[in-house]
Amino acid sequence: MAYAAEIFQRRILTEEELGFRLEWGDAGAFDRLLRMTARREGIGDILAEGTYRAAKRIGEMKGVDCMPYAVHVKGIEVGAHGTRSDQDFLAHDVSYAVSVQGGDHTSAASDGFRELSGSVFNDSAVICSFCRTPQELIFDFAKAVTGYPITIESWRRVTGPRIVTLQRALLLLGGPDVAWEPVDDDENPPRFYEPLPSGPWKGRTTDRELVGRKRAAYFETLGWDERGIPTRETLDMLGLGELEHAMSSLRK
C-alpha cells in the first residue's frame, strides 16, 4: 500500500489508472486499495504480487525505473524498521543486506553469527523473538521436549550455520522468475541511503562504505567467499557437500 502511494505521489501512477486519489493519511482510500488488492481488482491485481514484482511490472508498463521507490530486500518488503537512525529494533546498517530472509526484521543478520544464531533457533523452534528468556534456558527446554541432544554450543558451531548456509545456497540458485546476484543484491533499499527528512534523527543515514566492510566480514565469518558463496570446505564441514556442484558454477 505504501509503495502504491509513493509512486502515485510521484505521478508514475495516475488517478485514472488507480481509479481514485491516494493520499497519505486518507484511510478510506487505503482501505479501498487494500480490498482491491485482496480481490485482485484493477491495479490491485499487480499490487497483490508484492512490492518487488509490482515495481518491475509497473516499471515495464510505464517505461520508468520504479525500483528506487521499492523498499524491499531480495523481494521481501521491509516492515516498520529501517537502518538510517540506527535506533530500530534489530535493524542496523548491514542487517537486512546480508540476511538470508531479506527484509524480515525478526531474522535480521548481525556483525557475525553469534547473535544471528538466536534468530535462526527461534524461527526453527517457532519461538517469538520478544521472549526474554535466557537463550541457554530455551535450549534446555528444547532438549527436554524433543529429546534431541542439542546445546547452544553445537547450534552455534554446526546446526545454525548449516541452516543459514543452506538458505544462502537456495537464494543464490534462485526461483522460477527471480535470481539474486551475489553482493549486488546483498544491499539495502536505495531509500536507506537517503538522509532522514524529519524527526529526532533528521539527517542521519546508512553508511554505504560501512555496509560494504561489514558485509565482507559477515561472509568471512560464515565461511563464504568474498561474494557470499559458500566455499567447498564450508559445505563439506556442514554436511552440505551435495551443493558443491551448484555453488562451484556460481564461483566462476
N, C-alpha and C positions, 0 to 999 in steps of 0.2 A: 504494500500500500504506500509506504513512504517513497519507494522508488518511482511509482506512478506519479505521485505528487511532485517529485523533483523534476522529472522530465516534462511534466505539464507546465511547471513554473518556468522552465527554460524554453518553452514553446516548441518542444520536439513533438509532443502530442498536442493536438488541437482540441478545442472544446467539441468540435464536430465529430472528431474521431472517438473521443471519450464518451460523448453523449450528454455531458453536463460539465459544469465548472468544478474543479477540485482544488480547494484552497486549504492551506494549513489551518487547523482549528475548526474546520467545518465537519463536525461529527456526522451529520446526516449524509454528506457526500461520501465520506469514507465508509459508512455503513452500506451505502448503495453499491460502492465499488467492491466491498467485501462480498456481498451477496452475488454480484455478477461474477466474481472470481470463483466462488464456490460452485456456481451453476455453469461456469464456463460460457457466459453470455457476452457477446461483443468483445471488447478489449480484454475482458476477464478471462477469455479462453487462452490468451497469450500470457497474462499475468499468473495464471494457475500453474505455469511451468516453472515458476520461481524466478528470482531476480536475474540470475546469470543467463538462463535461456531466454527470458523475456528481453533482456538487454541486447542479446545477439539478434533476436528476431526483429525487434523494433528498429534496431540499427540498420538491418538489411532493408526493411520496408522504407525507412526514411532517408537512407544514404548518409547517416550520421553515426559517428562513433559514440555509442551510449555507455560504453564500459567505464569511463571515468566517474560516472554517477552511480555505478552499481557497487554497493558496499557488501562485498562478499569475499570469501577466501575459498578457493577451489570449489566454487559452486554453492557453498553454504553461506546463507545470509548471516551477518554478524548481528547479534542482538543488541542489548542496551549498553554494552561495554566497549569502549574504544581504547585507544592506546595513547592519545595525544597528551592527556593530563597526567598520565602515569599514576592515577588515583583510583582506577576502576578495578572491580573485583577480578582477580586472576589475569587481567589483560595488561601486559607490558611489552613494549617495543616488538620483540620477535615472537611473542606468544602465539598469535594466530598464524603468522607467516610460515612457521615450520610445523604447525600442528598437523597430525595425520587425519584429524577430523575437521579441518578447515575452520570455518567461523564459529564452531561450537565452543562457547566461552567456558563451559564447565570442564572441558578437556584440553584447555589451553596448555601449550608447551611452556617450558621454562628454560633457565640457563643450562640445565643438564637434566639427566634422567631422574635424579633422586626425588625432586618434587613432582615430576610428571607421573612417577610410579603410583602415587596416591590416587590420581585421577583415573589411571588405567585400571587399578584394582577396583575402585568404586564403580566404574562402568561395568566391569566384569561381574562384580558381586551384586549389582543393582542397589547400590547404597547412595543416598543423597549426599552430595558434597557439603551440605550445610551441617551434617552430623559432626559435632566437635569431639567425638570420642577419640582418644589417642589411637593412632594407627596400629600400634603394637597390639592393643586390646582387640581391635577389629580383626586382625589376623588370627588371634586366639579364638575368637568367635567362629571364624570361617573354618578353622581346623576342627573345632568341636562339632559343628553342624555337618560338615562333609566327610570327616574322617581322613581327608587328604592331608598329608604331612607338609603343609605349606608354612613357610616362615617369611618374615619380612625380608630377610637377607636373600633367600633363594628367589623371591619375587623380583627384587631389585637387580639381581645378578643375571637371571635367566628368563623367568616366565614373563615378566613385564617387557623386557627388551624384545622377546620373541613376538609378543603381540604387536608392539609398535612397529617392528621391522616388517612383519607380515602386512600390516596395514599400509606401510610405506610402499612395499612392493606392489600391492594391488592398486594403489593410487598411480604409480608410475606406469603400470600396464594399461590403465585407462578403462573406460567403459564403452558402450556401443556408440556413443556420439560425442564423448569428451575424453581428451587425453591431456594430462598436465605435464608441462615441461619442467624438468629439474631447475632449480634456482629461479627461473623466470616466473614461475607460478608459486614459488615459496616466498610470497611477498604479501605485504599489507595492501588494502584497497588504496587507490590514489588519494582518496579523501583524508586518510590518516596522516598524510604528509603535508596537508594544508594547516596553517595555524588555526587554532580555535577562534572563532569570530567573536565570541562573547562569553560571559560568565566569569567566575572567580579565577579560572585558569586561562583567561584570554591570552592569545598569542603563543601558547605552548603548542608544540607539535612533536611528532615522532622523528627521531634522528635516523636518517636513512643509512648513514655510514655505520652507526652502532648496530643497526639491524643486520647489516652485512657481516660484521665481525662476530656477532652472537650466533648468526645462522651457521657460519663455518665452524665455530666452536661446538655447537649443538650436534652437527653432523659427525664431528670427530668423536664426541662423547659416546655416541651410539654405534660407532664402528662403521659409519658410512663414509663414502669418499667425499671429495670436495664439492660434488654436485648432489650429494644426498642419496647416492645409490649404494645400497648395502654391499659391502665387499664380500668376496668369496669366503674369506676367513670368518667373517661375522656370521654369514649364513650357515657355514658348517658348524660353528660353535653353538648356534642356537637350534640346530636340528632342522634347518630350512634349506638344506643343500639342493633340494629339487628345484629351487627357484633360480639357481645359478645360471642356467641356460638363458632364461628370460632376462635376468639382470645383466649378464655379460653383453647382450646385444645392445643394451642401453648405454653401456660404458664406452662404446666405440665412437 
